[in-house]
Amino acid sequence: MEVVYPDDFRCPISLEVMTDPVILASGHTFERASIQRWIDSGHRTCPVTMLPLPPHSSLIPNHALRSLIANFSPFTAGASRSNSMLSGQESLICSLSYPTDVATLSLLLRLTKEDPAFRHRLADSGAPSVLLRHAEFSDPNDLQALSLRILLYLSLDGDDARVGLVADGALDPLTHALAAGGPNAALAATILTSLAVVEVNKCTIGAHPSAIPTLSGLIRSGKGRERREAATALYELSKFPDNRSRAVRSGAVPALVSFVSDGSERAVEVLGLIAKCREGREAMRNVKGFVKVLAGVLREGRARGVEHALLVLNLTCSDSVKMICEVKQEGVEEICFMLVELDNGKVGRNALMMVRTLEKGGMGGF
């Protein structure tokens, strides 16, 4: 019976299963003899990326991949094959070290994505520390992206894995990735969201000097998905009361109001949490055009955005006669009357609460 090896075991040049895999400076792995012939023939580029190689670049043995290939025995018997693969996976985990290469991380990503048992073993090993070192800085081969994607899957392995990643020092590398912006920043923000599901992590992440400020900066100046993922991470963190004032101090409120004006419902939800603290309400009242932006959500937004916009306006009006006057001038009271008539769910209830707050303020209730 013909043996079928994983593509990760084959040299990109010869397409044969490697017996002496080595890592090129580009981060890709090749059979030593094949890549040596490539270099000896005068080539000064990576055969995969075609990018220039640094002068006098050395070939680093890929012990992790070599061990995995050596332990791969594709028997036809199911139990034997399973035991062989398990042994190979354990060898891969045990031999993983920094720096690693594209082939090894690609294999780890595939196994982590497809095999929950492997994911659990990887999370319990020393591998996360290697992944976190690669996750901290961008590189031409995008080892950072591969590492972040693996870390994301590890963060989905349960609360113990989430707490473990934070304990392993995940926050510094993740905030560095956030600060750099781009697609990898979006990945880092998604990982923070997953880590923050655990209550103790909300506190730890919020107390990190760069986490919330970097998320706020990404909401303010990021693009597309990175901005959305940063807002989602801040939403999860703001469920912990102490993090709301931290978000205010980081300048999150003006950034969120701007994001709301660009159509983000998630940003309205974050404002709803931050408005529960006094500093948050004061910061919102100081943002020029704040009421107009929220009134725009009431007029044109979808139900969830309208629901939270009403909550935010109600909270900011609850202790400010001046804010009540601004809200009335913007026509919010009339909108609320209409919403009470049209909706008998959360939107209608929030609109009714808003009307009562405005009436109470109008009668000098504060």
QUIGI-V847034 format. One record per pair of residues at least 12 apart in sequence whose ideal C-beta (glycine too) atoms are under 7 Angstrom apart, sorted by sequence separation. I is the first residue (numbers start at 1). GAP is how many residues later the second one is. If there is no record, write none. Layout:
# QUIGI-V847034
i: {I;I}
gap: {GAP;GAP}
This chain:
# QUIGI-V847034
i: {5;20;72;135;218;219;297;298;339;340;18;22;71;134;135;192;234;271;151;174;256;313;16;215;219;256;294;336;340;12;71;72;131;135;13;14;71;174;12;28;174;215;234;294;336;337;11;131;192;215;294;313;336;11;14;26;28;68;71;131;13;253;13;24;26;89;212;333;11;26;68;35;67;68;13;26;67;170;212;333;128;189;248;26;32;247;253;25;64;67;93;231;25;89;93;148;166;189;244;268;100;165;244;253;257;328;64;96;123;206;212;216;235;248;253;285;327;25;63;64;93;98;122;162;205;227;238;244;245;248;261;284;24;29;97;144;162;175;185;219;231;244;254;257;260;13;93;96;119;123;171;206;212;216;232;235;239;245;253;281;298;324;12;24;98;119;152;162;163;166;175;179;202;212;216;220;231;235;238;248;281;285;291;295;12;29;64;132;148;155;162;175;178;206;216;219;231;234;238;244;257;265;272;291;295;299;314;22;23;109;120;128;132;136;163;171;178;181;185;189;196;202;203;206;213;219;260;265;268;275;295;298;324;22;65;105;112;119;123;132;135;149;152;156;163;166;202;212;228;235;285;292;324;22;23;62;65;102;129;135;137;145;148;152;155;159;162;175;186;190;193;197;216;231;265;269;272;276;291;307;311;314;318;22;64;106;109;113;128;136;144;148;151;155;171;178;186;189;193;196;206;219;265;268;272;275;307;310;314;317;321;21;102;105;109;112;123;132;136;181;185;189;192;196;202;268;271;275;306;310;313;317;62;105;108;112;135;138;145;152;148;186;193;307;314;21;102;182;189;268;303;310;317;21;105;181;321;138;319;18;17;9;5;4;3;29;28;27;28;29;1;27;28;23;51;8;8;8;27;26;27}
gap: {12;12;12;12;12;12;12;12;12;12;13;13;13;13;13;13;13;13;14;14;14;14;15;15;15;15;15;15;15;16;16;16;16;16;17;17;17;17;18;18;18;18;18;18;18;18;19;19;19;19;19;19;19;20;20;20;20;20;20;20;21;21;22;22;22;22;22;22;23;23;23;24;24;24;25;25;25;25;25;25;26;26;26;27;27;27;27;28;28;28;28;28;29;29;29;29;29;29;29;29;30;30;30;30;30;30;31;31;31;31;31;31;31;31;31;31;31;32;32;32;32;32;32;32;32;32;32;32;32;32;32;32;33;33;33;33;33;33;33;33;33;33;33;33;33;34;34;34;34;34;34;34;34;34;34;34;34;34;34;34;34;34;35;35;35;35;35;35;35;35;35;35;35;35;35;35;35;35;35;35;35;35;35;35;36;36;36;36;36;36;36;36;36;36;36;36;36;36;36;36;36;36;36;36;36;36;36;37;37;37;37;37;37;37;37;37;37;37;37;37;37;37;37;37;37;37;37;37;37;37;37;37;37;38;38;38;38;38;38;38;38;38;38;38;38;38;38;38;38;38;38;38;38;39;39;39;39;39;39;39;39;39;39;39;39;39;39;39;39;39;39;39;39;39;39;39;39;39;39;39;39;39;39;40;40;40;40;40;40;40;40;40;40;40;40;40;40;40;40;40;40;40;40;40;40;40;40;40;40;40;40;41;41;41;41;41;41;41;41;41;41;41;41;41;41;41;41;41;41;41;41;41;42;42;42;42;42;42;42;42;43;43;43;43;43;44;44;44;44;44;44;44;44;45;45;45;45;46;47;51;52;60;67;70;71;72;73;74;74;74;75;75;75;78;89;95;98;99;114;115;116}
